[in-house]
Amino acid sequence: MSSVRIYARHTAALAASAALAATGLLATAPAAQAAPPTPVSASTARTYLASLTVKAEGSSSGYSRDLFPTGSPSPAPATPARWSSSATA
């Protein structure tokens, strides 16, 4: 029975060491440097829009909203989220 306790302690120590190492790696990781692309000029945007083909409106026969289920209705009505900040108090 004592060998089980020893393995349990070794496993706990190993898990704690791994968690500490992972935390250290995350804390020292560089911040993300993502940025959105530069917007195109208005004239380029107009050119892109003008090149789009708009199909004439046609029949919607064969379309049914029942083909796109949105899941089961929720048992309780949704309530608005509440958020507060002590900084604004």
Secondary structure in CASP SS format (residue, H / E / C, confidence):
PFRMAT SS
TARGET T0000
AUTHOR 0000-0000-0000
METHOD secondary structure of the structure
MODEL  1
M C 1.00
S H 1.00
S H 1.00
V H 1.00
R H 1.00
I H 1.00
Y H 1.00
A H 1.00
R H 1.00
H H 1.00
T H 1.00
A H 1.00
A H 1.00
L H 1.00
A H 1.00
A H 1.00
S H 1.00
A H 1.00
A H 1.00
L H 1.00
A H 1.00
A H 1.00
T H 1.00
G H 1.00
L H 1.00
L H 1.00
A H 1.00
T H 1.00
A C 1.00
P C 1.00
A C 1.00
A C 1.00
Q C 1.00
A C 1.00
A C 1.00
P C 1.00
P C 1.00
T C 1.00
P C 1.00
V C 1.00
S C 1.00
A H 1.00
S H 1.00
T H 1.00
A H 1.00
R H 1.00
T H 1.00
Y H 1.00
L H 1.00
A H 1.00
S C 1.00
L C 1.00
T C 1.00
V C 1.00
K C 1.00
A C 1.00
E C 1.00
G C 1.00
S C 1.00
S C 1.00
S C 1.00
G C 1.00
Y C 1.00
S C 1.00
R H 1.00
D H 1.00
L H 1.00
F C 1.00
P C 1.00
T C 1.00
G C 1.00
S C 1.00
P C 1.00
S C 1.00
P C 1.00
A C 1.00
P C 1.00
A C 1.00
T C 1.00
P C 1.00
A C 1.00
R C 1.00
W C 1.00
S C 1.00
S C 1.00
S H 1.00
A H 1.00
T H 1.00
A C 1.00
END
